[in-house]
Amino acid sequence: MKTGNINVQTENIFPIIKKFLYSDHEIFLRELVSNAVDATQKLKTLKTVGELKTDLSKLRVEVILDKKAETITIRDNGIGMTESELDKYINQIAFSGAEEFVNKYKDVDAKNSIIGHFGLGFYSSFMVSKEVEIITKSQKPNSKAVKWTCDGSPSFNMETTTKKTKGTDVILHIADDSKEFLEESRLSGILNKYCKFLPVSIKFGTKTEKIDDPKGKKDKDGNIEKVDKVVDNIINNPNPAWKKRPSNLKEKHYKEFYRELYPMEFSEPLFNIHLNVDFPFNLTGILYFPKLKNNLEVQKNKINLYSNQVFITDNVENIVPEFLTLLHGVIDSPDIPLNVSRSYLQADGNVKKISSHITKKVADKLSNMFKKDRNDFESKWDDVRVFIEYGMLTEEKFFDKASDFALYKNTASSYYTLSEFLDKIKETQKNKDNKTIILYTHDKNEQHSYVNAATNKGYEVLELSGPLVSHLISKLESTNTDIQFVRVDGDSIDKLIDKGDDAVSKLDEKQQKKVQEMIQSEVDKSIYTVQTQNMSSDDLPILITQSEFMRRMKEQQQLSGGGMQMFGDMPESYNVIVNTNHDLVSKIISEKNKKKRVALIKQIFDLALLSHGMLKGEKLTSFVERSVSLIK
């Protein structure tokens, strides 16, 4: 028997480890199971190079809960340790790492420091244990079993013992303040979270399955009866889809794996990207595109990060660009540096390279889909549009690539790339500054009268809706200085697209001023500004329009949550454009009866509000009653 003190001067090392080592104590189980899996992988390596001759077919890790004894045992049949190896790896290497950790971080918050190189996985056991035992037997011939015991002080005992099987048992005697981990459901949840795809079978207890009666006994209908059979409860899938060659997988396999990842998701993903890189870094994974529609408030954190099939985190914002966090799936890379909790990522050069590669792969996938089957791509466009727009706004390299496949739909439901659309309209939709005007609507039904006025004159109108439109069109304008986006209700169509052939007004300047004053006196001056314009007699008598600049700035501020308060504090303001060539406007001027004149002004003004979707509540009721009265 050997006793001794671990080489450390800090007497309270374990309380400090317990406090600072991990932000969440449940991590202990992931660390110990991962170590056990490593032991089996090392055995595979030694078998491959011919140093050991042993059966690899039954390699497994087992987690054993004994509520009565208040212990948790992590058992493996891997490489095992000799006495000298146990002394080296536990008493010297691992604990010297623990000592260095304490000396460096005892006065700071260690949770945000990059300290993965300390090798503290085993000592996470002391976060939940009052005593830890290791019973191990090496796979090397003629090895004796060794038992190591430590009660959380710098003192340890190490002695030879008996053990029937080769491998290692780590036995945790659970502390009084960690009794939650003696609940089967608690351990099951941790294992399912962190160990679901480890490369060796993980057993946790048993379960009952229905199987055909071995004796062939049949029921009254002639079917073989089902009987209960107790089997090992294997909690993981050791060979998940992302570790397989893409050439060996079909679409059904990807969908099956998606359901394995997200059993509570009811909708199918649109398509996926299989990542498989081994140079200049190691990266595997599968990313799925969910149906987004116009929803930016989808649940993020649906990409799980793994390191050698060990779950690390579902917070991957530092490894993939923000827009890619809208995707679902798995990324697995051993080349991502992690801190001691392995829950935060270090933004170093390697991470940036991986991030750039994933962005490129996503862009290439979308580009290939567009080129291979444009009709199919167009059918998916409305479901992925927000994702692509988000990427265009937040990632410059993605913006450059997306210009080849980003689509824009017109009110006739035809799709164009921006360059295709500009080729279609560049000769017909210009303003007086010779800029190409791209007319758009956020809702072709709500703004039907404005869309109709434009299309009747032969102009094309795009449907641009969703939370990102204002930012997107500003971005497109900044990179294409010869174009300008204007919503169809930004002004009269003849002002939006200046043909240089303004209609001559039926009213002289005195009459125009008079009708302007008449209408201004009947509307809310704090919201509406009345102006006259020489329009076609076929156009409406009054149009309600809104400044493109002001509306766009307010929309951008609302999405960003503040910033430009000068726009947010300003009330909604609209222009009231009076068509001086409409017969009803002439009738307003000629009407001598003030009551009838006011009623006519209110009627055509309410009609303008109604066409803009702005007539609601009490005002709508008054309009209906007034309309009935006028008809009578």
N, C-alpha and C positions, 0 to 999 in steps of 0.2 A: 504493500500500500504506500502511496506517495501523497504527502500533504505539502502545502506550500502557500505562499502568497503570490498572487499575480503581480507582476512588476508595475506597480502604480503607486504614486504618492497620495493621490486624492482619495481620501477615505469614503467620501460620499459620491463616488462615481455613479453608482446605480440609481440613486434618486435623481441625479442630473440627467442621466440617460432616459429615465422614465418620463421626465418632464419635457425634454427637448428633442428626443430622438425622432419622433414622428408626431405629426399633428393629429393623427387618428390612431388609437392603440390597436384597432382591428388589423392593422398592417402586419402585426407579428405573424399571423397565420400565413399570409402571402409569402413573407420572407422565409419562413421555415419550410414551407412546402416547396418553394422555389429551390432552396438549398438541397432538399431531398431529391428533387428532379435532377439537379445538377450532378448529384452523386450517381444517378443511373446513367446520365449521359457520358460521364467520365468512364464508366464501366464499358459502355459501347465503344468508346474511343480506344481503350486498351485492348478490347477484343479485336477491333479492326486492325490494329498494328501488330497483333500477335503476342502481346505481353501476357494476356490472360486467356484461359480457355474456360468459358462458362456459358451457361444457357441464358440467352437474352430474351427468350420468348415470354417469360413471365415477369418481366420488370414492371414494378408498380410502386406507387406511394400510397400509404394508408393513413388516414386521420382517424384516431380512436378516441372517443369521448367516454369517460368513466365518471358519471355524475356522483356516484357513491364515494369514490376515492378522491373526487374533485381534481381529476387530472385530464390533460389532453396529451395524447402521444402522436407524434409525427414519425411514421415508420417507413423506411425505404429498404429495398434489397439491392442497393447500389454498391459502390466501390468499398465503403467502409473505411475504418482508420485503424492503424496500429497504435500502440501506446505512444511511440515517439511522434507519430503524425498528429495524434490528438493533442499532445503537449504543444506541438509547434503551431497548429492552426487555431487552437482555441485559447491556450494560455499565452501565447506570444504574439502571433500576427493579429488575430482578431481583437485581442484586448489591448494591444499597443495602439491599434487604431482607435479604440474607445478612449484610451487615455489622451491621445492626441486631439481627439474631438473635444473632450472636456476642457483641456487646457486652452484650446483655441476659442471655444464658443461658450464657456460657462457664464460669461457676462453679457452675452448678446442673444438675440432671438435667432436660433439656429435654423428655424424652419425655412428661411428664405436664403440660406447660404448653400453654395454648391459644394457638397462634401461627400459625394457618393464614393470617393476613393478610399474612405476609411474602412470599408468592409464590415459594417456593423450589423449585417442581417441577422446573425445568430443572437446577438445580444438584445435584439428587440424582444426576445422571450422574457426578459426580466421586467418588461413594462407591465406584464400581466401575472407574473409568477413570484411566489415567495421562495421557491426552490426549483432548480432545473437539474435534471439528470441527463447524461448522454451515455447510452450503452451501445457500443459499436464493436463490430468484428470485421476485419479486413478480408477482402477477397483473395489476398495473397496467400499462398500455401502455408500451412502450419501456423497461421496467425491465432493469437489468443484474444478473447474478448476483453474489452476494457470498459470500466465504468467511471464516469466523471461526475462529480456533484458539486454544486455551488449554491449557497443560500442568498446570494445577492450582496455579499461582502467580498472584499478582495481575496478571501481565503477559499481554497478549493480542496477536494479530496479526489484522488485518482487511484484506482485499484483494478486488479484483474478480476474477472467474473466469468460467469457462464452465459452463453447465448447460442441457441440452437441454429439460428440462421445467420447468414452473413448480411452485412448492411448496418444501418444505424437507426436507433430509436432515440428521439429527443422527447423526454417526458417533462411536461410542465405541471408543477403543483400550483394551481391557480390561487392567487392572492385574494384576500377578502374583498378588496375593492374592485375586483374584476370578475365577480361571479356571473355576470351576464354572459360570459363566454362558455359557461357550462350548460347553456341552453342549446339543444340540437338545432333549432330553427335559426339561431344567431350564427352558429358555425356554418350551417348550410348556406345562408345568405352570403357570407364572406367568401366561401369557396366558389359559389356560383358567380360572384362578382369578379374575383381576381384569378381564379384558376380554371376557368371554363374551357380554355383551349391549350392547356399545358401539354407538352409532347409525350407524356407518359400517363397511363391510366391512373386516376386518383380515386381511391375507394373511400367512401364515408358511410359506414354502416351497411345495412341491407334494405331491400325493398321486396314487396310481393308482386309477382307478375302472374297474369293468367296465361296458362299454356295448355296445349292439347293433352288430354289424359294419356300418360305413357302406356296404359293398358288398353287403350283404344275403346274405352267404354263410351257408348253412344246414348244420346237422349232420345225422347219419344219421337222426334222428327228424323232420327237417323244420323244426326250430326255428332261428331266426336265432342264429348263434354270437355269443358274447360275446368282446370283445377289450379289451385294456388301453388306457386312455387317461390320460395325465398331465394333471392339472388343478390349478388353484390351490387351495391348502389354506386355505380361509376358516374361521377358528377361532371366529367369533362369529355370533350371531343378532341382526341390527341392529334387528329389530322384535319384541321379546318380547311375550308375551300381556298383561303388566300395562300396557303402553303403548297397548293398543287399547281401544276403547270396549266396555264390558260388553255392550251391545246387539248387538255384532257377534260375540260369542263364544257357543259352545254348550258343553254339558257335556264333550263329547269334547275340545274345545280346551283346557279347563282340565286335564283328565287328561293330555293330551299334554305340556302345559307342565310338569306335576308330574314326569313321567318325564324331561323335559329337565333339570330342576333336580336330581333325585335318581335317576340311572340305576341305582343299586344298591339302591333301595327296591323291595321286591317286593309290598307291600300297597298297595291303593288308598286314597286319602284318603276320609273320609266325606262331606265337603262343603267349600265354600270361601267366602271373602268377598273381593269385589273392591273395593279402596279407590280412590277417584277424587275428589280434593278439589283445588280451585284457589283457595279463599278460606276463611279468612284466611291460609292457608299452602298451599304446594304439597305434595301427597302422593298418590302412586299406589302400587299394590301388590296382591298377591294372597296371602291367608293361607289355608292348608289345615289342616283338622282331621284329625289322624291317629287311628287307633284306639289308645286308651290303656288300656282295661280298668282294672285296679287298679294299674297301674305308674306310680309317680312317678319312677322312676329311668330314664325314657326319655332318650335323647340330646337335650340342649338344643342351642343354637347351630345350629338348623336354619332360622332366619330370616336371610336375607342382606340387609344394608343397602347400598343403592346411592345414589349422588348423580349425577343425570343419566346413569344407566345405567353408571356406573363403580362397581365393587365396592369397598366401604369396609371392612366387617367383618361377621363372623357373631356378634359379641358385642353383642347389642342390649338388654342388661339395663337400660341407662339411658334407653332410648327407649320401651320398652313395659313395662307392669307385669310382674312376675315370672311370674305365671301364664300370660301370653301367650307366654312363651318356650317353652312346651310345643308351640306350633304350628309349622308349617313354612311356608315361602314367601319372599316378597320384599317389602321396603318401599323405596321410592325417594322421596327428598325432597332438593331442593337447599337447604332452609331449616334443615338441622340443622348447627349450628356444629361444626367439627372442629379438632383440633390439627394440628400439622405432619405427624404420622404418619398422620393421618386414621383412626386406629384406636380412638380413645377419644372419647366423646361428652361435650359440655358440658351439664350439667343446668341449662339456662336456661329462661326462661318459654316460649319457642317449643317446646322439646322437651316440656315438661309439657302444653302444649295439644295437641300431636300425640298424646302418650300417652293423654290423656283422650279424644280423638276416636276413636282405635283401640279403646279399651275400650268406648265407646258403640256403635260400629259392630258389634262382636262381640256385645254384649248385644242390640242391635236385631235382628241376624240370627237369633239363637237364639229370641228372642221371636216373630218372624214365622214361623219354622219351626213353633213350637209351636202358634200360632194357625191357621196354614194347613192343617197336616196332623198332627194330634196322634198318630195311629196311627204314622205314619212317624217322628215325633220320639221316641215311646216305643221304637220298634225300634232307634234309635241310642243310646238313653240310657245303656245299660251301657258303651258305648264312649267316651262323652264325660263321664260322671259325675265322674270324678276331676278332670278339667280344670275343670268348673264349680264343684265343691266347693272346689278350690284358689283359684279366683277369688273365691268368696264369703268365704273366710277372709282373703285378703290385700288385697282391694280393696273398700273400703266402698261406693263407687258401684255397683260390679258386684253386690255383695250385695243392694242395694236393688232393682235391676232383676231379679235372678235369682229373687226370691221369686215372681214370676209364672210362671216356667217350670221351676224346679227340681223334680224329681220324686222320689218316695219309693215304693218297691215293697213291697207286703206279701207274706206267705208264700204267698198264693194267686196271686202274679204279677200283681196289679192295681196300676196306677200312680195316684198322687194327688199334687197339690200339697200343701204343708203345710196350707193353709187348707181344702182339700177333705177332707183326712184328719181334721183337728180337727172339722169339721162332722159327720163320721161317728161320732166316738167321744166327743165332749165330754160327752154325757149319760150314758155308760155306764162310762167309765174315769176315775174320780176317786179321789183319796186323801183322807185325813181332813182335810187342809189345803185341800181343794177345788181342788187343782191337777189338770189333765188329765194323766193318765199315758200316755206313749207307750212302749209295750213294743216292744223290738227284739231281734233276734238277729243275731250276726255270721255264723252258719252254721246254717241251719235243719235240716240233716242232723245235724251234730255236736251240736246242742242240741235234738234232736227231742223228747225227753221233756218238756222245759220248755215248748217251743212247743206241744206237744200239750196239756199241762195248761192253758195259757192259752186256746187256741182251743176246747177242749172246754167251757170256761165262757163261750164266746161273745165273747171278746176278740180284737181285731185286733193282729197283730204285724208290725212292719216288718222288712225285711231291710236292715241297714245294715252294710256291710263295707268293708274298705279301710283304708289307712293314716291317713286324715284324719277318720275317724268321730268319735273322741273330741273332737277340736278342733271339728268341725262342730256336734255336738249341744250342746257348751258355748256356742258362739256363738249357736245358735238359742234356747237357754234364757235367755241374757242379753238377747236382744231380744224374747222372749216370756215374761214373768215368770210367767205363769199356766200354763205347761206344764213337764213334767219327763220327761226320757228315762230309762228304766230297762231294762237288759238283762234278759231273761227269767230268767236264773240269778242275779239279784241278791238274791232272797228267794223265799219261797213266794208263789204267785200271790195268795193271800188277803191277804197282807201288802202286796204291791205295790199292789194296788187294794183299798183298805179299804172294805168294805161295811157295817161296823159291826155285823155279825152273826156274830161269832166262834163257832165250834163249842165246845160244852162238852166238857172233857176227861173221858175214861173213868178217868183216873188222878188220885188226890188229890195234894196237894203233896208228901207224903212219898215217894210212888211216883215222881213226876216227878223229884225230886232223886236218887233211888236209880238210876233208869235212866240219868240224865245222867252220874252218876259211873261207872257200869259201862262206858258207851261211851267216856267220856273216857279211862278207864284203858287202852283198847285202841287208841287212835289217837295219832299224833304230836302232842303238846301244843304244839310250836313252830310247827306249821302249822295245826292244826285246833282250833277252839273249838266245843264242844258246847253246844247250847241246845235246850230243848223248846218245842213249839208245838202248839196245838190246831187240828189240820187235819181235813179230811174223811177218813173211813175208806177212801175210794176213792183217796186220794193215796198216794204211795210212803211206805214206813216211814221212810226217811231221805233228805234232800235235801242236796246240797252246793251252797252259794251263796258268792258273793264280793261284798264291799262295792263298790257302784257307784263311789263316790268314789275309793277307793284304786286300783281297777283302772284307772279313767279317767286318774288322775294319772300312773300308771306308763306307760300307753300314750302319753300326750302327751309325757312325758319321753323315751321311747325314740325318738319321731319327731324331737324337737328336738335330740337328741344330748346331753342333760344339762340342767343348770340346777337341777332340784329333787332334789338328791341324797338328801334325807331319804326320798323315795319309792323312789329307785333302790336304795338300800342296804338297804331293808327286804325280808325274804324274802316269798315268796308266802304269803298267809294266807287261809283259807277258814272259813266257818261250816258246822257240821254240825247241821242242823235235824232233830230227832227228832219224828216224828208221834205224839203221845201217844194218838191214837185208832186206831192201826193194830193189828191183832191180833198181828202178829209182835213188836211192842214190848211188848205185854202178856205174850207168851210168854217174852221175855227175863227179865222180872221173876220170873215163876213158875218158871222153869227152875232146879232145885236142883243139877243136875250142872254144875259149873263148866266142864268141858271142852266140853260141848255148848253151854253159854251163850256161851262165847268164840267157838266156831265159828259160832254163829248171828249174833253181833255182827259178826264179820269178814265173813260172807257178805253181810249186808244193807248193810254199809258199802262193801264192794267193788262191790256192785250200784249203789250211789249214785255211786261213782267211775266205774264203767263208763258210766253214763248221762251223765256229765259229760265223757267222753272223757279221763279222767285215769288209767285203769288200764292200765299198760304194763309191759313187761319181766318181771322176776321175779315181781312182784305179780300180773300177769295170769296167768302160768303157775300160780302157787299157787291162784288163784281157780278156774281150770279144773279142776285136780286135786281141789280141795275140792268143787266142784260135782258131779264124777263120783262122788266118794265118797258124797255126800249122796243122789244119785239111787239108788245101789246100796242 
